[in-house]
Amino acid sequence: MPGWARFRTPVRDLWLCGSSTHPGGGIMGANGRIAALELLRSKGRRL
């Protein structure tokens, strides 16, 4: 959906992660890691 970039949704603290999010499906888990990093970034934290 337009405006739902970087794993965010309009619902507070609801983030998307899964095979339909960037970078797609597979067993590598990259989309979950990227979503977690975006969540931390939105809270002002860094790894």
mmCIF file as Biopython writes it, N, C-alpha, C and O atoms, coordinates in Angstrom:
data_model
#
loop_
_atom_site.group_PDB
_atom_site.id
_atom_site.type_symbol
_atom_site.label_atom_id
_atom_site.label_alt_id
_atom_site.label_comp_id
_atom_site.label_asym_id
_atom_site.label_entity_id
_atom_site.label_seq_id
_atom_site.pdbx_PDB_ins_code
_atom_site.Cartn_x
_atom_site.Cartn_y
_atom_site.Cartn_z
_atom_site.occupancy
_atom_site.B_iso_or_equiv
_atom_site.auth_seq_id
_atom_site.auth_asym_id
_atom_site.pdbx_PDB_model_num
ATOM 1   N N  . MET A ? 1  ? 0.841  -1.176  0.000  1.0 0.0 1  A 1 
ATOM 2   C CA . MET A ? 1  ? 0.000  0.000   0.000  1.0 0.0 1  A 1 
ATOM 3   C C  . MET A ? 1  ? 0.884  1.236   0.000  1.0 0.0 1  A 1 
ATOM 4   O O  . MET A ? 1  ? 1.898  1.279   0.698  1.0 0.0 1  A 1 
ATOM 5   N N  . PRO A ? 2  ? 0.507  2.235   -0.777 1.0 0.0 2  A 1 
ATOM 6   C CA . PRO A ? 2  ? 1.270  3.483   -0.752 1.0 0.0 2  A 1 
ATOM 7   C C  . PRO A ? 2  ? 1.275  4.080   0.655  1.0 0.0 2  A 1 
ATOM 8   O O  . PRO A ? 2  ? 0.246  4.119   1.329  1.0 0.0 2  A 1 
ATOM 9   N N  . GLY A ? 3  ? 2.431  4.538   1.078  1.0 0.0 3  A 1 
ATOM 10  C CA . GLY A ? 3  ? 2.551  5.121   2.406  1.0 0.0 3  A 1 
ATOM 11  C C  . GLY A ? 3  ? 2.896  4.125   3.499  1.0 0.0 3  A 1 
ATOM 12  O O  . GLY A ? 3  ? 3.147  4.521   4.637  1.0 0.0 3  A 1 
ATOM 13  N N  . TRP A ? 4  ? 2.912  2.844   3.175  1.0 0.0 4  A 1 
ATOM 14  C CA . TRP A ? 4  ? 3.247  1.822   4.168  1.0 0.0 4  A 1 
ATOM 15  C C  . TRP A ? 4  ? 4.669  1.320   3.915  1.0 0.0 4  A 1 
ATOM 16  O O  . TRP A ? 4  ? 4.930  0.118   3.977  1.0 0.0 4  A 1 
ATOM 17  N N  . ALA A ? 5  ? 5.558  2.221   3.639  1.0 0.0 5  A 1 
ATOM 18  C CA . ALA A ? 5  ? 6.929  1.838   3.324  1.0 0.0 5  A 1 
ATOM 19  C C  . ALA A ? 5  ? 7.717  1.532   4.584  1.0 0.0 5  A 1 
ATOM 20  O O  . ALA A ? 5  ? 7.335  1.923   5.687  1.0 0.0 5  A 1 
ATOM 21  N N  . ARG A ? 6  ? 8.806  0.838   4.402  1.0 0.0 6  A 1 
ATOM 22  C CA . ARG A ? 6  ? 9.736  0.521   5.477  1.0 0.0 6  A 1 
ATOM 23  C C  . ARG A ? 6  ? 9.082  -0.267  6.594  1.0 0.0 6  A 1 
ATOM 24  O O  . ARG A ? 6  ? 9.416  -0.077  7.763  1.0 0.0 6  A 1 
ATOM 25  N N  . PHE A ? 7  ? 8.143  -1.159  6.245  1.0 0.0 7  A 1 
ATOM 26  C CA . PHE A ? 7  ? 7.519  -2.115  7.165  1.0 0.0 7  A 1 
ATOM 27  C C  . PHE A ? 7  ? 6.503  -1.500  8.128  1.0 0.0 7  A 1 
ATOM 28  O O  . PHE A ? 7  ? 5.948  -2.217  8.960  1.0 0.0 7  A 1 
ATOM 29  N N  . ARG A ? 8  ? 6.247  -0.202  8.039  1.0 0.0 8  A 1 
ATOM 30  C CA . ARG A ? 8  ? 5.289  0.465   8.932  1.0 0.0 8  A 1 
ATOM 31  C C  . ARG A ? 8  ? 3.860  0.302   8.433  1.0 0.0 8  A 1 
ATOM 32  O O  . ARG A ? 8  ? 3.623  0.074   7.247  1.0 0.0 8  A 1 
ATOM 33  N N  . THR A ? 9  ? 2.923  0.423   9.346  1.0 0.0 9  A 1 
ATOM 34  C CA . THR A ? 9  ? 1.504  0.479   9.000  1.0 0.0 9  A 1 
ATOM 35  C C  . THR A ? 9  ? 0.904  1.690   9.698  1.0 0.0 9  A 1 
ATOM 36  O O  . THR A ? 9  ? 1.549  2.265   10.574 1.0 0.0 9  A 1 
ATOM 37  N N  . PRO A ? 10 ? -0.307 2.094   9.340  1.0 0.0 10 A 1 
ATOM 38  C CA . PRO A ? 10 ? -0.944 3.215   10.028 1.0 0.0 10 A 1 
ATOM 39  C C  . PRO A ? 10 ? -1.341 2.890   11.468 1.0 0.0 10 A 1 
ATOM 40  O O  . PRO A ? 10 ? -1.651 3.797   12.242 1.0 0.0 10 A 1 
ATOM 41  N N  . VAL A ? 11 ? -1.336 1.624   11.830 1.0 0.0 11 A 1 
ATOM 42  C CA . VAL A ? 11 ? -1.692 1.196   13.184 1.0 0.0 11 A 1 
ATOM 43  C C  . VAL A ? 11 ? -0.459 1.330   14.073 1.0 0.0 11 A 1 
ATOM 44  O O  . VAL A ? 11 ? 0.611  0.819   13.741 1.0 0.0 11 A 1 
ATOM 45  N N  . ARG A ? 12 ? -0.610 2.009   15.187 1.0 0.0 12 A 1 
ATOM 46  C CA . ARG A ? 12 ? 0.513  2.263   16.091 1.0 0.0 12 A 1 
ATOM 47  C C  . ARG A ? 12 ? 1.150  0.941   16.563 1.0 0.0 12 A 1 
ATOM 48  O O  . ARG A ? 12 ? 0.466  0.030   17.028 1.0 0.0 12 A 1 
ATOM 49  N N  . ASP A ? 13 ? 2.462  0.874   16.427 1.0 0.0 13 A 1 
ATOM 50  C CA . ASP A ? 13 ? 3.264  -0.292  16.840 1.0 0.0 13 A 1 
ATOM 51  C C  . ASP A ? 13 ? 2.908  -1.590  16.123 1.0 0.0 13 A 1 
ATOM 52  O O  . ASP A ? 13 ? 3.175  -2.670  16.649 1.0 0.0 13 A 1 
ATOM 53  N N  . LEU A ? 14 ? 2.318  -1.510  14.944 1.0 0.0 14 A 1 
ATOM 54  C CA . LEU A ? 14 ? 2.087  -2.696  14.118 1.0 0.0 14 A 1 
ATOM 55  C C  . LEU A ? 14 ? 3.026  -2.624  12.923 1.0 0.0 14 A 1 
ATOM 56  O O  . LEU A ? 14 ? 2.928  -1.714  12.099 1.0 0.0 14 A 1 
ATOM 57  N N  . TRP A ? 15 ? 3.919  -3.570  12.836 1.0 0.0 15 A 1 
ATOM 58  C CA . TRP A ? 15 ? 4.920  -3.615  11.779 1.0 0.0 15 A 1 
ATOM 59  C C  . TRP A ? 15 ? 4.708  -4.878  10.943 1.0 0.0 15 A 1 
ATOM 60  O O  . TRP A ? 15 ? 4.297  -5.913  11.468 1.0 0.0 15 A 1 
ATOM 61  N N  . LEU A ? 16 ? 4.988  -4.789  9.650  1.0 0.0 16 A 1 
ATOM 62  C CA . LEU A ? 16 ? 4.829  -5.922  8.752  1.0 0.0 16 A 1 
ATOM 63  C C  . LEU A ? 16 ? 6.155  -6.642  8.542  1.0 0.0 16 A 1 
ATOM 64  O O  . LEU A ? 16 ? 7.214  -6.021  8.447  1.0 0.0 16 A 1 
ATOM 65  N N  . CYS A ? 17 ? 6.070  -7.940  8.476  1.0 0.0 17 A 1 
ATOM 66  C CA . CYS A ? 17 ? 7.245  -8.762  8.205  1.0 0.0 17 A 1 
ATOM 67  C C  . CYS A ? 17 ? 6.738  -10.080 7.636  1.0 0.0 17 A 1 
ATOM 68  O O  . CYS A ? 17 ? 5.824  -10.689 8.192  1.0 0.0 17 A 1 
ATOM 69  N N  . GLY A ? 18 ? 7.310  -10.507 6.564  1.0 0.0 18 A 1 
ATOM 70  C CA . GLY A ? 18 ? 6.896  -11.773 5.988  1.0 0.0 18 A 1 
ATOM 71  C C  . GLY A ? 18 ? 7.304  -11.882 4.536  1.0 0.0 18 A 1 
ATOM 72  O O  . GLY A ? 18 ? 8.032  -11.032 4.024  1.0 0.0 18 A 1 
ATOM 73  N N  . SER A ? 19 ? 6.845  -12.908 3.881  1.0 0.0 19 A 1 
ATOM 74  C CA . SER A ? 19 ? 7.274  -13.162 2.507  1.0 0.0 19 A 1 
ATOM 75  C C  . SER A ? 19 ? 6.782  -12.111 1.517  1.0 0.0 19 A 1 
ATOM 76  O O  . SER A ? 19 ? 7.324  -12.004 0.417  1.0 0.0 19 A 1 
ATOM 77  N N  . SER A ? 20 ? 5.767  -11.337 1.887  1.0 0.0 20 A 1 
ATOM 78  C CA . SER A ? 20 ? 5.280  -10.309 0.970  1.0 0.0 20 A 1 
ATOM 79  C C  . SER A ? 20 ? 5.944  -8.958  1.194  1.0 0.0 20 A 1 
ATOM 80  O O  . SER A ? 20 ? 5.607  -7.988  0.516  1.0 0.0 20 A 1 
ATOM 81  N N  . THR A ? 21 ? 6.882  -8.878  2.136  1.0 0.0 21 A 1 
ATOM 82  C CA . THR A ? 21 ? 7.602  -7.632  2.358  1.0 0.0 21 A 1 
ATOM 83  C C  . THR A ? 21 ? 8.992  -7.734  1.733  1.0 0.0 21 A 1 
ATOM 84  O O  . THR A ? 21 ? 9.441  -8.824  1.381  1.0 0.0 21 A 1 
ATOM 85  N N  . HIS A ? 22 ? 9.656  -6.614  1.602  1.0 0.0 22 A 1 
ATOM 86  C CA . HIS A ? 22 ? 10.991 -6.566  1.007  1.0 0.0 22 A 1 
ATOM 87  C C  . HIS A ? 22 ? 11.963 -7.331  1.884  1.0 0.0 22 A 1 
ATOM 88  O O  . HIS A ? 22 ? 11.882 -7.145  3.098  1.0 0.0 22 A 1 
ATOM 89  N N  . PRO A ? 23 ? 12.826 -8.129  1.435  1.0 0.0 23 A 1 
ATOM 90  C CA . PRO A ? 23 ? 13.204 -8.474  0.075  1.0 0.0 23 A 1 
ATOM 91  C C  . PRO A ? 23 ? 12.515 -9.718  -0.470 1.0 0.0 23 A 1 
ATOM 92  O O  . PRO A ? 23 ? 13.008 -10.312 -1.429 1.0 0.0 23 A 1 
ATOM 93  N N  . GLY A ? 24 ? 11.413 -10.125 0.100  1.0 0.0 24 A 1 
ATOM 94  C CA . GLY A ? 24 ? 10.667 -11.256 -0.428 1.0 0.0 24 A 1 
ATOM 95  C C  . GLY A ? 24 ? 10.791 -12.501 0.427  1.0 0.0 24 A 1 
ATOM 96  O O  . GLY A ? 24 ? 11.354 -12.480 1.522  1.0 0.0 24 A 1 
ATOM 97  N N  . GLY A ? 25 ? 10.255 -13.572 -0.098 1.0 0.0 25 A 1 
ATOM 98  C CA . GLY A ? 25 ? 10.239 -14.831 0.642  1.0 0.0 25 A 1 
ATOM 99  C C  . GLY A ? 25 ? 11.569 -15.548 0.651  1.0 0.0 25 A 1 
ATOM 100 O O  . GLY A ? 25 ? 12.559 -15.067 0.101  1.0 0.0 25 A 1 
ATOM 101 N N  . GLY A ? 26 ? 11.573 -16.671 1.268  1.0 0.0 26 A 1 
ATOM 102 C CA . GLY A ? 26 ? 12.786 -17.467 1.381  1.0 0.0 26 A 1 
ATOM 103 C C  . GLY A ? 26 ? 13.010 -17.847 2.835  1.0 0.0 26 A 1 
ATOM 104 O O  . GLY A ? 26 ? 12.214 -17.511 3.712  1.0 0.0 26 A 1 
ATOM 105 N N  . ILE A ? 27 ? 14.086 -18.542 3.070  1.0 0.0 27 A 1 
ATOM 106 C CA . ILE A ? 27 ? 14.361 -18.982 4.431  1.0 0.0 27 A 1 
ATOM 107 C C  . ILE A ? 27 ? 15.481 -18.187 5.083  1.0 0.0 27 A 1 
ATOM 108 O O  . ILE A ? 27 ? 15.969 -18.559 6.150  1.0 0.0 27 A 1 
ATOM 109 N N  . MET A ? 28 ? 15.889 -17.099 4.450  1.0 0.0 28 A 1 
ATOM 110 C CA . MET A ? 28 ? 17.031 -16.350 4.965  1.0 0.0 28 A 1 
ATOM 111 C C  . MET A ? 28 ? 16.686 -15.443 6.140  1.0 0.0 28 A 1 
ATOM 112 O O  . MET A ? 28 ? 17.575 -15.108 6.924  1.0 0.0 28 A 1 
ATOM 113 N N  . GLY A ? 29 ? 15.431 -15.034 6.290  1.0 0.0 29 A 1 
ATOM 114 C CA . GLY A ? 29 ? 15.029 -14.192 7.418  1.0 0.0 29 A 1 
ATOM 115 C C  . GLY A ? 29 ? 15.423 -12.737 7.299  1.0 0.0 29 A 1 
ATOM 116 O O  . GLY A ? 29 ? 15.330 -11.993 8.275  1.0 0.0 29 A 1 
ATOM 117 N N  . ALA A ? 30 ? 15.861 -12.315 6.129  1.0 0.0 30 A 1 
ATOM 118 C CA . ALA A ? 30 ? 16.329 -10.936 5.962  1.0 0.0 30 A 1 
ATOM 119 C C  . ALA A ? 30 ? 15.224 -9.917  6.200  1.0 0.0 30 A 1 
ATOM 120 O O  . ALA A ? 30 ? 15.480 -8.866  6.789  1.0 0.0 30 A 1 
ATOM 121 N N  . ASN A ? 31 ? 13.999 -10.200 5.755  1.0 0.0 31 A 1 
ATOM 122 C CA . ASN A ? 31 ? 12.927 -9.224  5.943  1.0 0.0 31 A 1 
ATOM 123 C C  . ASN A ? 31 ? 12.596 -9.028  7.423  1.0 0.0 31 A 1 
ATOM 124 O O  . ASN A ? 31 ? 12.233 -7.922  7.823  1.0 0.0 31 A 1 
ATOM 125 N N  . GLY A ? 32 ? 12.709 -10.054 8.226  1.0 0.0 32 A 1 
ATOM 126 C CA . GLY A ? 32 ? 12.495 -9.915  9.667  1.0 0.0 32 A 1 
ATOM 127 C C  . GLY A ? 32 ? 13.578 -9.082  10.322 1.0 0.0 32 A 1 
ATOM 128 O O  . GLY A ? 32 ? 13.302 -8.257  11.193 1.0 0.0 32 A 1 
ATOM 129 N N  . ARG A ? 33 ? 14.809 -9.303  9.897  1.0 0.0 33 A 1 
ATOM 130 C CA . ARG A ? 33 ? 15.918 -8.523  10.442 1.0 0.0 33 A 1 
ATOM 131 C C  . ARG A ? 33 ? 15.783 -7.058  10.059 1.0 0.0 33 A 1 
ATOM 132 O O  . ARG A ? 33 ? 15.966 -6.180  10.902 1.0 0.0 33 A 1 
ATOM 133 N N  . ILE A ? 34 ? 15.465 -6.785  8.806  1.0 0.0 34 A 1 
ATOM 134 C CA . ILE A ? 34 ? 15.318 -5.404  8.358  1.0 0.0 34 A 1 
ATOM 135 C C  . ILE A ? 34 ? 14.160 -4.729  9.087  1.0 0.0 34 A 1 
ATOM 136 O O  . ILE A ? 34 ? 14.273 -3.568  9.481  1.0 0.0 34 A 1 
ATOM 137 N N  . ALA A ? 35 ? 13.051 -5.438  9.271  1.0 0.0 35 A 1 
ATOM 138 C CA . ALA A ? 35 ? 11.915 -4.873  10.002 1.0 0.0 35 A 1 
ATOM 139 C C  . ALA A ? 35 ? 12.305 -4.556  11.445 1.0 0.0 35 A 1 
ATOM 140 O O  . ALA A ? 35 ? 11.922 -3.513  11.974 1.0 0.0 35 A 1 
ATOM 141 N N  . ALA A ? 36 ? 13.060 -5.444  12.082 1.0 0.0 36 A 1 
ATOM 142 C CA . ALA A ? 36 ? 13.508 -5.203  13.459 1.0 0.0 36 A 1 
ATOM 143 C C  . ALA A ? 36 ? 14.425 -3.986  13.525 1.0 0.0 36 A 1 
ATOM 144 O O  . ALA A ? 36 ? 14.317 -3.182  14.450 1.0 0.0 36 A 1 
ATOM 145 N N  . LEU A ? 37 ? 15.310 -3.846  12.570 1.0 0.0 37 A 1 
ATOM 146 C CA . LEU A ? 37 ? 16.195 -2.681  12.537 1.0 0.0 37 A 1 
ATOM 147 C C  . LEU A ? 37 ? 15.410 -1.388  12.329 1.0 0.0 37 A 1 
ATOM 148 O O  . LEU A ? 37 ? 15.735 -0.365  12.933 1.0 0.0 37 A 1 
ATOM 149 N N  . GLU A ? 38 ? 14.387 -1.422  11.487 1.0 0.0 38 A 1 
ATOM 150 C CA . GLU A ? 38 ? 13.543 -0.243  11.282 1.0 0.0 38 A 1 
ATOM 151 C C  . GLU A ? 38 ? 12.779 0.127   12.553 1.0 0.0 38 A 1 
ATOM 152 O O  . GLU A ? 38 ? 12.634 1.305   12.878 1.0 0.0 38 A 1 
ATOM 153 N N  . LEU A ? 39 ? 12.296 -0.882  13.261 1.0 0.0 39 A 1 
ATOM 154 C CA . LEU A ? 39 ? 11.600 -0.637  14.522 1.0 0.0 39 A 1 
ATOM 155 C C  . LEU A ? 39 ? 12.539 0.028   15.527 1.0 0.0 39 A 1 
ATOM 156 O O  . LEU A ? 39 ? 12.170 1.014   16.165 1.0 0.0 39 A 1 
ATOM 157 N N  . LEU A ? 40 ? 13.749 -0.507  15.668 1.0 0.0 40 A 1 
ATOM 158 C CA . LEU A ? 40 ? 14.720 0.097   16.581 1.0 0.0 40 A 1 
ATOM 159 C C  . LEU A ? 40 ? 15.057 1.524   16.166 1.0 0.0 40 A 1 
ATOM 160 O O  . LEU A ? 40 ? 15.173 2.415   17.007 1.0 0.0 40 A 1 
ATOM 161 N N  . ARG A ? 41 ? 15.213 1.730   14.858 1.0 0.0 41 A 1 
ATOM 162 C CA . ARG A ? 41 ? 15.511 3.070   14.363 1.0 0.0 41 A 1 
ATOM 163 C C  . ARG A ? 41 ? 14.385 4.049   14.675 1.0 0.0 41 A 1 
ATOM 164 O O  . ARG A ? 41 ? 14.639 5.208   15.003 1.0 0.0 41 A 1 
ATOM 165 N N  . SER A ? 42 ? 13.142 3.584   14.573 1.0 0.0 42 A 1 
ATOM 166 C CA . SER A ? 42 ? 12.009 4.464   14.853 1.0 0.0 42 A 1 
ATOM 167 C C  . SER A ? 42 ? 11.925 4.839   16.340 1.0 0.0 42 A 1 
ATOM 168 O O  . SER A ? 42 ? 11.361 5.872   16.702 1.0 0.0 42 A 1 
ATOM 169 N N  . LYS A ? 43 ? 12.494 3.985   17.185 1.0 0.0 43 A 1 
ATOM 170 C CA . LYS A ? 43 ? 12.499 4.241   18.637 1.0 0.0 43 A 1 
ATOM 171 C C  . LYS A ? 43 ? 13.748 5.009   19.062 1.0 0.0 43 A 1 
ATOM 172 O O  . LYS A ? 43 ? 13.939 5.279   20.248 1.0 0.0 43 A 1 
ATOM 173 N N  . GLY A ? 44 ? 14.601 5.361   18.096 1.0 0.0 44 A 1 
ATOM 174 C CA . GLY A ? 44 ? 15.796 6.132   18.396 1.0 0.0 44 A 1 
ATOM 175 C C  . GLY A ? 44 ? 16.957 5.318   18.908 1.0 0.0 44 A 1 
ATOM 176 O O  . GLY A ? 44 ? 17.847 5.855   19.566 1.0 0.0 44 A 1 
ATOM 177 N N  . ARG A ? 45 ? 16.964 4.028   18.618 1.0 0.0 45 A 1 
ATOM 178 C CA . ARG A ? 45 ? 18.038 3.151   19.061 1.0 0.0 45 A 1 
ATOM 179 C C  . ARG A ? 45 ? 18.874 2.714   17.862 1.0 0.0 45 A 1 
ATOM 180 O O  . ARG A ? 45 ? 18.405 2.708   16.724 1.0 0.0 45 A 1 
ATOM 181 N N  . ARG A ? 46 ? 20.102 2.356   18.142 1.0 0.0 46 A 1 
ATOM 182 C CA . ARG A ? 46 ? 20.999 1.871   17.088 1.0 0.0 46 A 1 
ATOM 183 C C  . ARG A ? 46 ? 21.647 0.581   17.540 1.0 0.0 46 A 1 
ATOM 184 O O  . ARG A ? 46 ? 21.819 0.347   18.736 1.0 0.0 46 A 1 
ATOM 185 N N  . LEU A ? 47 ? 22.006 -0.252  16.583 1.0 0.0 47 A 1 
ATOM 186 C CA . LEU A ? 47 ? 22.762 -1.482  16.889 1.0 0.0 47 A 1 
ATOM 187 C C  . LEU A ? 47 ? 24.221 -1.262  16.641 1.0 0.0 47 A 1 
ATOM 188 O O  . LEU A ? 47 ? 25.025 -2.173  16.837 1.0 0.0 47 A 1 
#
